[in-house]
Amino acid sequence: MTDPIETEAPDDSGSVTLRRYEYQVHIAVQAVLEMLAGGSVVHVTCEHIEDIVVARGGDPRCTDGGSFWDFQQIKTRDAVEPWTLTDVLAKKPLKSLWRTHETVAGTGLIYQLTAGIEGHLDPADAAVVALSKGEGGDNDACRKRVAAHLKVKEAALTDFLPLVRIRPLPRRGDIELRNTRVLADLGPGLTMAMIDALYTELLRRTREATQGLPVARWAELLALDSPPAAVLNKRITAATIADVRQRLTRPDHVLLEDLSQQLHGSETALVRKLRQGAASREVIEEAQMLRAHAERHRFRELALGAWPGDQAIETDLDQRLLLLARRTGRSHKGQNQPADAIFDELQRTLEASPGTYDRHPLYAQDGVLLMGRACAISDECRFDWGSDRDAS
C-alpha cells in the first residue's frame, strides 16, 4: 500500500454528515429565493430552535398582521423508496418538532411544524398521507403510532398533530439544478455563469447564517427591534440579499460609455507607470478607459446599495488581481516594450477566467471591468508594467 486512501475507512460518517448539512443549506436557499422573487417570506433563520425557521407575512391566519412561522426539521436518506410512516418515525423529525411545539406553544405565535423529507411519500400509506396534510389527528392509526413514538397520551396530541406537515423535498442530485433554474428565471438577462456565481454567493451567506457567523452591518439589517444576540447572525432578511436582487435586475454586462473627457486630465500614476514600461499610446488610452469604467461601476453599485459592506470581500479581489499582475509582469521583464505585453496577457487571463478572481462577484465577473480594477490597483502604485524600478 502506497496511499492510505486505498484503505477502507472504519468510519466514513463525516462525509455523509457534510453532504446532509449541505443539503439543508440548499433547502434554506429555497426560502431565500422566495424572498428574491418578492414572495411572502419575510426572513429565514437557520439553526435556531429548528433546522430552518421561515417567517411569512400576509397569512390570513395572522389576524394581527404578524408573521406566520414555519419551523422546519430536514431529514435526508440514501434510499430512493417512498417514505412510509415507519420511515418518518425512524428518522425522528417528529420528536424534534414535538420539543419545538412544547417550547413555542402559548407564546402567541401562529405557526406550523414541518418535517421536510428528501424524496416522496408512499401514497398507499394512509397514515403518512394524513400526517402530511395536518390530518394526523383524524387518522386512528397515525394518532396511536405517533403517541407511542413520542411516549405521550393520544389526548396530548390534540393541538400538535393539526400543526404538523410532511413536505416532500427534491433529492440531493436535483436540488441545486432546481434552485438555479428559479434564479435564472428571476434574472433572465444574466448568463448561466453569472447565475451560478450568484447562487454560490447565496449558498455562502446561508452557510454563514447556519454557523451563526457575523456579517457586516448585520444589526442594521434585522427585522426585529432588539433580537437576542444568539439570533443576530442566523437570520437572512430581504435587506441581507438586497445586493443580489440588484444584480438580478441588471444585464450581465456593463455597456461601455464614451468617457473620453476623463482620459485627458492630469497624468496619473497609472499613466506614468505605463510610460516607464514603454507602453504604446493605444494601450495607455485603453487602460485609462477601463479604469474609468471600473470606477463608474463601483460608484453605481454603492449608490444602489449593492456593494458589500464587508471590506474583506474587496480586499480579497484586489489581492488576487495584484498577485496575477505581478506574476504576469515578471514573465515579461527584460522585453523592449513590456507594458503592452503585460497589458494584453493580463486582459486575456481575466476575460478567460473572471470567476477565479471575482468570486463574490463585485464586478459581475466581467473581464473588462476586472481589467479596469487592475489598472486602478496600478494607479495606487502597487504594481508596475515592466519598469526597472520596483513598485511598493
C-alpha positions in Angstrom: 0.0 0.0 0.0 1.4 3.4 -1.0 -1.5 5.6 -0.1 -4.0 5.3 2.9 -6.8 6.4 0.6 -6.7 2.8 -0.7 -7.7 1.5 2.8 -11.4 1.3 3.6 -12.2 3.7 6.4 -13.7 2.2 9.6 -16.0 5.3 9.9 -16.8 7.5 6.9 -19.8 9.2 8.6 -18.2 12.6 8.4 -18.6 12.8 4.6 -22.3 11.7 4.9 -22.9 14.3 7.6 -21.3 17.1 5.5 -23.5 16.1 2.4 -26.6 16.2 4.6 -25.6 19.6 6.0 -25.1 20.9 2.5 -28.5 19.6 1.5 -30.0 21.6 4.4 -28.3 24.7 3.2 -29.8 24.2 -0.3 -33.3 23.8 1.2 -32.8 27.0 3.2 -31.8 28.8 0.0 -35.2 27.9 -1.5 -36.9 30.2 1.0 -34.3 32.9 0.3 -35.2 32.6 -3.4 -38.8 33.2 -2.5 -37.7 36.4 -0.9 -35.8 37.4 -4.0 -38.9 36.8 -6.0 -40.9 39.1 -3.8 -43.0 36.3 -2.2 -44.4 36.2 1.3 -41.1 35.2 3.0 -40.0 37.9 5.4 -36.9 36.3 6.7 -35.2 32.9 7.2 -33.5 31.8 10.4 -31.0 28.9 10.4 -30.2 26.5 13.2 -32.3 28.3 15.9 -35.0 26.1 17.6 -35.2 24.1 14.3 -33.0 23.5 11.3 -34.8 26.2 9.4 -37.4 28.7 10.5 -39.3 30.6 7.8 -41.3 33.7 8.7 -44.1 34.7 6.2 -46.2 37.8 6.0 -49.7 38.3 4.8 -51.1 35.0 6.1 -54.9 35.2 6.8 -54.4 33.1 10.0 -52.4 36.1 11.5 -55.3 38.5 12.1 -53.0 40.9 14.0 -50.8 41.3 10.9 -47.9 39.4 12.4 -45.8 36.7 10.9 -46.7 33.1 10.3 -43.8 30.9 11.4 -42.8 27.6 9.7 -40.5 25.5 11.9 -38.8 23.0 9.6 -36.9 19.8 10.6 -35.0 18.5 7.5 -34.3 14.8 7.0 -32.4 13.0 4.3 -31.6 9.4 3.4 -29.9 7.5 0.6 -32.8 5.1 -0.1 -34.9 6.0 -3.1 -38.1 4.2 -2.0 -41.1 6.3 -0.9 -41.4 7.3 2.7 -43.9 5.4 4.9 -44.9 6.5 8.4 -42.5 3.9 9.7 -39.7 5.6 7.8 -40.6 9.0 9.1 -40.8 7.9 12.7 -37.4 6.2 12.3 -35.7 9.4 11.3 -37.3 11.1 14.4 -38.3 14.5 13.0 -41.5 14.4 15.0 -39.5 14.2 18.3 -37.7 17.5 17.4 -41.0 19.1 16.3 -42.7 18.0 19.5 -39.9 19.7 21.5 -40.4 22.8 19.4 -44.2 22.7 20.0 -43.6 22.5 23.7 -41.2 25.4 23.5 -43.3 27.9 21.5 -46.9 26.9 22.4 -48.5 29.6 24.5 -46.2 32.3 23.3 -48.8 33.8 20.9 -47.0 32.7 17.8 -49.1 31.4 14.8 -47.0 28.5 13.5 -46.7 25.3 11.6 -44.4 22.3 12.2 -42.9 20.9 9.0 -40.9 17.7 8.6 -39.0 18.2 5.3 -38.1 14.8 3.8 -35.8 14.1 0.9 -37.9 12.1 -1.6 -41.6 11.4 -1.9 -44.3 9.9 0.3 -45.9 6.5 -0.2 -49.4 7.3 -1.4 -50.6 3.8 -0.3 -49.8 4.7 3.4 -52.9 6.4 4.6 -51.4 7.3 7.9 -48.4 9.2 6.5 -50.6 10.9 3.9 -52.9 12.1 6.6 -50.0 13.4 8.7 -48.6 15.2 5.7 -51.8 17.3 5.4 -52.2 18.1 9.0 -54.9 15.5 9.4 -52.9 13.0 11.5 -55.3 13.5 14.4 -58.2 12.2 12.3 -56.4 9.0 11.4 -56.6 6.5 14.3 -53.5 4.5 13.2 -51.5 7.7 12.8 -52.5 9.1 16.1 -51.8 5.9 18.0 -48.4 5.4 16.4 -47.3 8.9 16.9 -48.4 8.9 20.6 -46.4 5.7 21.1 -43.4 7.1 19.3 -43.4 10.3 21.4 -44.3 8.4 24.6 -47.3 10.6 25.3 -51.1 10.0 25.6 -53.2 10.5 22.5 -55.0 13.3 24.1 -51.8 15.3 24.3 -51.6 15.4 20.5 -54.9 17.3 20.0 -53.1 20.6 19.4 -49.9 19.1 18.0 -51.0 16.9 15.0 -53.1 19.6 13.2 -49.9 21.7 13.1 -47.7 19.0 11.6 -47.0 18.8 7.8 -44.8 16.4 5.9 -43.2 18.1 3.0 -41.5 16.1 0.2 -38.3 17.7 -1.0 -36.2 17.3 -4.1 -33.4 14.8 -3.9 -29.7 15.9 -3.4 -28.8 15.4 -7.0 -31.7 17.6 -8.1 -32.0 20.4 -5.6 -29.2 22.7 -6.9 -30.5 22.4 -10.5 -34.0 23.3 -9.4 -32.8 26.3 -7.4 -30.5 27.7 -10.1 -33.4 27.3 -12.6 -35.5 29.5 -10.4 -32.7 32.0 -10.0 -32.3 32.1 -13.8 -36.0 32.9 -14.1 -35.5 35.8 -11.8 -32.6 37.1 -13.8 -33.4 36.3 -17.4 -30.8 38.7 -18.8 -27.9 37.0 -17.0 -25.6 34.4 -18.3 -25.6 31.0 -16.7 -22.0 31.7 -15.4 -23.4 34.7 -13.6 -26.4 32.8 -12.3 -24.0 30.1 -11.0 -21.9 32.8 -9.3 -24.9 34.4 -7.6 -26.1 31.0 -6.4 -22.7 30.3 -5.0 -22.9 33.6 -3.1 -26.4 32.8 -1.7 -25.0 29.4 -0.5 -22.1 31.1 1.2 -24.3 33.6 3.0 -26.7 30.8 4.1 -23.8 28.7 5.4 -22.6 31.6 7.4 -26.1 32.1 8.9 -26.3 28.4 9.6 -23.0 28.6 11.5 -24.0 31.9 13.2 -21.1 33.8 11.7 -21.4 37.6 11.9 -21.7 39.7 8.7 -21.0 43.4 8.2 -23.8 45.8 9.2 -25.9 42.8 10.4 -27.6 44.7 13.3 -28.9 47.3 10.7 -30.4 44.6 8.5 -32.6 42.7 11.0 -36.3 42.9 11.1 -36.6 42.8 14.9 -36.1 45.9 17.0 -34.0 44.1 19.7 -33.3 40.5 18.7 -31.4 38.2 21.0 -27.7 38.1 20.3 -27.8 34.4 19.5 -30.2 35.1 16.7 -28.4 38.1 15.1 -26.1 36.0 13.0 -28.6 33.3 12.0 -31.2 35.4 10.2 -31.3 36.2 6.5 -33.6 39.1 5.6 -34.5 40.8 2.4 -32.0 43.5 3.2 -29.3 41.0 3.6 -29.7 39.9 0.0 -30.5 43.3 -1.5 -27.3 43.4 -3.5 -28.1 40.0 -5.1 -31.6 41.4 -6.1 -29.9 44.4 -7.7 -27.7 42.1 -9.7 -30.6 40.1 -11.0 -32.4 43.2 -12.3 -29.4 44.4 -14.4 -27.9 43.0 -17.7 -25.0 40.7 -17.5 -22.5 43.2 -18.8 -21.9 46.9 -18.4 -22.2 48.9 -21.7 -19.0 50.8 -22.5 -19.8 54.6 -22.5 -17.8 57.4 -24.0 -15.5 58.5 -21.2 -13.1 60.4 -23.4 -13.3 63.5 -21.2 -12.0 61.5 -18.3 -8.9 60.5 -20.3 -7.4 63.9 -20.7 -6.9 65.0 -17.1 -3.5 65.3 -15.4 -1.1 62.4 -15.8 -1.8 59.7 -13.2 0.5 57.2 -11.5 -1.1 54.6 -13.9 0.0 56.6 -17.0 3.5 57.2 -15.6 4.0 53.5 -14.9 2.8 52.6 -18.4 5.1 55.1 -19.9 8.0 53.6 -17.9 7.1 50.2 -19.4 7.2 51.8 -22.9 3.5 51.4 -23.4 2.0 52.4 -26.7 -0.4 55.3 -26.9 -3.2 52.9 -27.6 -2.6 50.8 -24.5 -2.4 53.9 -22.3 -5.8 55.1 -23.6 -7.4 51.7 -23.1 -6.0 51.4 -19.6 -7.4 54.8 -18.7 -10.8 54.0 -20.2 -11.0 50.6 -18.5 -10.1 52.1 -15.1 -12.8 54.7 -15.5 -15.4 52.1 -16.4 -14.5 50.1 -13.3 -14.7 53.1 -11.1 -18.1 54.1 -12.5 -19.4 50.5 -12.0 -18.2 50.6 -8.3 -19.8 54.0 -7.7 -23.1 52.9 -9.3 -23.1 49.8 -7.1 -22.5 51.9 -4.0 -25.4 54.2 -4.9 -27.7 51.3 -5.4 -26.7 49.9 -2.0 -25.5 46.8 -3.8 -21.8 47.0 -2.9 -21.0 44.7 0.1 -20.2 46.4 3.3 -17.5 43.8 4.2 -14.2 45.3 3.2 -12.6 41.9 3.3 -14.5 40.9 0.1 -13.0 43.8 -1.9 -9.6 43.1 -0.4 -9.7 39.5 -1.5 -10.4 40.5 -5.1 -7.6 43.1 -5.1 -5.1 40.7 -3.6 -5.9 38.1 -6.3 -5.6 40.7 -9.1 -2.3 42.0 -7.6 -0.8 38.6 -7.5 -1.8 37.9 -11.1 -0.5 41.3 -12.3 2.9 40.9 -10.6 3.3 37.3 -11.9 2.4 38.5 -15.4 4.9 41.4 -15.1 7.7 39.2 -14.0 7.3 37.0 -17.1 7.7 39.9 -19.4 10.6 41.9 -17.8 13.5 42.5 -20.0 11.5 43.0 -23.1 11.8 46.2 -25.2 8.1 47.1 -24.7 7.0 45.1 -21.7 3.9 47.2 -20.8 2.0 46.2 -24.0 2.7 42.5 -23.5 1.8 42.6 -19.8 -1.4 44.5 -20.5 -2.5 42.1 -23.3 -1.7 38.9 -21.3 -3.4 40.3 -18.2 -6.6 41.1 -20.1 -6.7 37.7 -21.8 -6.4 35.9 -18.5 -9.2 37.9 -16.9 -11.5 37.5 -19.8 -10.8 33.8 -19.9 -11.5 33.1 -16.2 -13.0 36.0 -14.5 -14.7 33.8 -11.8 -11.3 32.8 -10.5 -10.7 36.3 -9.3 -14.1 37.9 -8.9 -15.6 35.2 -6.7 -18.4 37.0 -5.0 -18.8 38.8 -7.6 -18.1 42.5 -7.3 -17.6 43.3 -11.0 -20.2 41.0 -12.5 -17.4 38.6 -13.4 -16.8 40.8 -16.4 -13.2 40.6 -17.7 -13.4 44.2 -19.0 -14.3 45.6 -15.6 -11.8 43.4 -13.8 -9.1 44.7 -16.1 -10.2 48.2 -15.1 -9.9 47.4 -11.5 -6.4 46.0 -12.1 -5.5 49.3 -13.7 -6.8 51.1 -10.6 -4.6 49.0 -8.4 -1.6 50.0 -10.5 -2.7 53.6 -10.1 -2.3 53.1 -6.4 1.4 52.2 -7.0 1.0 48.6 -6.1 2.5 47.1 -9.3 4.2 48.4 -12.4 4.2 47.5 -16.1 7.8 46.4 -16.6 9.6 49.4 -15.2 13.1 48.7 -13.8 12.0 50.4 -10.6 10.4 48.2 -8.0 6.8 49.3 -7.1 6.0 49.1 -3.5 
